[in-house]
Amino acid sequence: MIRVSAAIIKNSDNEILICQRGPGGSCQFLWEFPGGKIEPGESPEECLVRECREELEIDIEVQDLFAQTTHSYPERDIEFMFFSASLKKGVPTPSVHKNIKWVLQDMLKQYEFCPADVSVVEKLAKDK
């Protein structure tokens, strides 16, 4: 099973950063929370800091675990850990994503998310 860490990053306006995938794979053009695969010897929090630097050119502060889920995609099973986080430094710049957006929490449901992220979107909608 692949382990993935993802961040629910909020800015000073209380908006959440979401990223749109590009073409290819089972989630093409769907939205997701930024993150990536946890490498051997790396903690989920270290993974998030690294992935956000690599993919978005930002520094984040990882806070507490918000949700944990597993999802079976046609090509693999993935265990996800979603952490609350805040933007420390930088302006998010997409390098691997087609698009990125800051979205108010109650607007998240207007976007089509990857299946593994849907339960987190639901939880965020209830928590606002």
C-alpha positions, 0 to 999 in steps of 0.5 A, a space after each residue: 500500500 502506498 502512503 500519501 500525506 496531504 495538506 489542508 493549507 489555509 491562508 490569512 483569509 481562511 481560504 484553502 489551497 486546492 490543486 487541479 491535476 493535469 491529464 493522465 491517470 484516474 484523477 485527470 483534471 480533478 482537484 486535490 489537496 497538495 501533497 505526495 507519496 511518503 518516502 522511506 524514512 520520512 515522516 508524513 509531516 516531512 513529506 508535506 514540507 518537501 512536497 509543498 517546496 517541490 511542487 508549489 515553491 512554498 514553506 508550510 507549517 504542518 499542524 495536526 492530523 485532520 483526517 485519515 483514509 484509505 482509497 482503492 484506485 484501479 491501479 493501487 491502494 493508497 493510505 492518506 493522511 490529511 494534515 491542517 497546515 498554514 502558509 509560512 512563506 512564498 506564493 504558491 506556484 504550480 509546477 506539476 498541477 494544471 491549476 491552483 486556487 485559494 477557495 473558501 471552505 464553504 465553496 469546496 463542494 463546487 469543485 470535483 475532487 479526486 475520490 480519496 479527497 471527497 470525504 475530507 471535503 465533506 468533513 471540512 464543509 461540516 467543520 466550518 
